[in-house]
Amino acid sequence: MRHGRTAPQWHLQEGPGIWRLGGALRLQDLEELWPQLRRQLKAGDALSLHDLRECDGAGAAMLFELQQGGIRFTDLPDELARKLSQLQPQRPLPEARSTPAGNAISRLGRRVAQLIELWQTQVAFVGALLLALRNVAPQARTLRLREVWRLCNDAGTNALPIVSLIALLLGVILAFQSALPMRQFGAEVFVANLLGLSLVRELSPLMMAILLSGRTGAAYAAELGTMKVNEEINALITFGIDPLRFLVLPRLIACTLMAPVLTVFAELIGLFGGALVMKGFGIPFSTFMNQVASAVDVSDFVSGIAKSAIYGLEIAGIGCLFGLSAGNGASAVGQATTRAVVYMLVTLVVTDGLFAVVYYLMGW
């Protein structure tokens, strides 16, 4: 016996016309037994397994090799017989049954059912969110204001560089492309009117919302999705902590507050970029600003700010919803983030269209 090893749990003996193998066949004991059986057993010999009390996968593989070499087994236990039958190489592997695709009507029905389930989840999420807001209103101190401030810094201050760059390029490109055709009629000065109205009413809120979707909304979905996969959401529920109140409300408040701030900042940077371009066309800064002030009134500014606040609310809500709805597995977080961003963009476009109709009916 080798030092540090336990004694073999098997025993092999030769009887009258038959070999007997008993004990336990385990992986750690086959290093000595397997070569011994190869040397002593010949093709046509019989091997009784009546006293065999345990056999793992490695032991079954050894017996399978002996069987392939012509050794006959007697008194084979039923469980071991099933293991050996599964090691037959000539038997083809079972084919996985594929789910039938069905016809167009069944596929349409499944798609409609998925949409209805998604709408039900959204309605339930909005209802639970309103309930959490009602419960937290009398106790504002429990809202974790420090966490709200951190999220505001992440969604607002850290987003200023990319918002500034895109807003500046947007103002420069829009002013330059508008001034070229307007110059043919000597109406370059009215580019300021066009730029002011488009930036304040439409482009700045929508551009800010798209950037916020790809940067902050996707981050919310990935963060909450990772927490869902790691069972951290279930841990919060186990401790009696409401995930909506603890995780969703701070993000919802931070994104809703920072979206109008970023929109105002984008409007100023975009107008500055347009003023630089118009300066090259001979329009002074004072003239440019006077034209913007004459074209844009308070209702235009308020409408843009209101749209941006709604956009921020939608972005945070959708990101948190898809993050909390993430499935299990390595790809669940990526799928939830992708779906969240796509849903955000579609929702933003639809909401912008609804705002356009409402503002038209209101005469704004």
Secondary structure, DSSP 8 states (H G I E B T S, - for coil): --TT----SEEEEE-SSSEEEEEEE-GGGHHHHHHHHHHH--TT-EEE-TTEEEE-HHHHHHHHHHHHTT-EEES--HHHHHHHHTT-TTS------------HHHHHHHHHHHHHHHHHHHHHHHHHHHHHHHHHGGGGGGG-HHHHHHHHHHHTGGGHHHHHHHHHHHHHHHHHHHHHHHHTTT-GGGHHHHHHHHIIIIIHHHHHHHHHIIIIIHHHHHHHHHHHHTTHHHHHHHTT--HIIIIIHHHHHHHHHHHHHHHHHHHHHHHHHHHHHHHHTT--HHHHHHHHHHH--HHHHHHHHHHHHHHHHHHHHHHHHHHHT--SSTTHHHHHHHHHHHHHHHHHHHHHHHHHHHHHHHT-
